[in-house]
Amino acid sequence: MTKVDEKTVSLKELREQFPKYIDAISKGESFIVMKRSKAIFQINPINDEGTWTTIADFTSIDKN
């Protein structure tokens, strides 16, 4: 198993240099996005297997 090297990037830098980060992510890099010194989300490349992990199933929620 290989260790993923996670780097941090500010939300502002991500917005300003989005194409650069899309390219890096497509090459396998992962990033933790920071806002005011707090991690707010993580960006990872999609795995090659094409499988998705279910986070939440909203189809079972009662709409009434």
C-alpha positions as CSV (number, residue, x, y, z in Angstrom):
1,M,0.0,0.0,0.0
2,T,1.4,3.4,-0.9
3,K,1.0,6.4,1.3
4,V,-0.9,9.3,-0.1
5,D,1.0,12.6,0.3
6,E,-1.6,15.1,1.3
7,K,-0.8,18.7,0.9
8,T,-2.7,21.7,2.2
9,V,-3.9,24.6,0.1
10,S,-5.9,27.7,1.0
11,L,-9.4,28.1,-0.3
12,K,-8.3,31.4,-1.9
13,E,-5.4,29.8,-3.7
14,L,-7.6,27.0,-4.9
15,R,-10.1,29.4,-6.4
16,E,-7.3,31.6,-8.0
17,Q,-5.4,28.6,-9.5
18,F,-8.1,26.1,-10.0
19,P,-6.8,24.7,-13.4
20,K,-3.4,24.0,-11.8
21,Y,-5.0,22.0,-9.0
22,I,-7.3,20.1,-11.3
23,D,-4.2,19.0,-13.3
24,A,-2.4,17.9,-10.1
25,I,-5.5,16.0,-8.8
26,S,-5.8,14.2,-12.2
27,K,-2.2,13.1,-11.7
28,G,-3.0,11.5,-8.4
29,E,-2.4,14.2,-5.8
30,S,-4.7,14.9,-2.9
31,F,-5.2,18.2,-1.1
32,I,-6.7,19.4,2.2
33,V,-8.3,22.8,1.7
34,M,-7.9,25.3,4.5
35,K,-10.0,28.4,5.4
36,R,-8.7,30.6,8.2
37,S,-6.3,27.9,9.4
38,K,-9.1,25.3,9.6
39,A,-9.4,22.3,7.3
40,I,-12.8,22.5,5.6
41,F,-12.6,19.7,3.0
42,Q,-10.3,17.3,1.2
43,I,-10.0,16.8,-2.6
44,N,-8.9,13.4,-3.8
45,P,-8.7,11.9,-7.3
46,I,-11.3,9.3,-8.2
47,N,-10.0,5.8,-7.9
48,D,-9.3,3.8,-11.0
49,E,-11.9,1.2,-10.1
50,G,-14.8,3.5,-10.8
51,T,-16.6,2.7,-7.6
52,W,-18.4,5.2,-5.5
53,T,-18.9,5.2,-1.7
54,T,-22.4,6.1,-0.5
55,I,-22.2,8.9,2.0
56,A,-25.9,9.6,2.4
57,D,-29.0,8.0,0.9
58,F,-31.6,10.8,0.5
59,T,-34.1,8.6,-1.3
60,S,-35.4,7.2,1.9
61,I,-36.3,10.6,3.4
62,D,-40.0,11.3,3.9
63,K,-40.9,14.4,1.8
64,N,-44.0,15.3,3.8
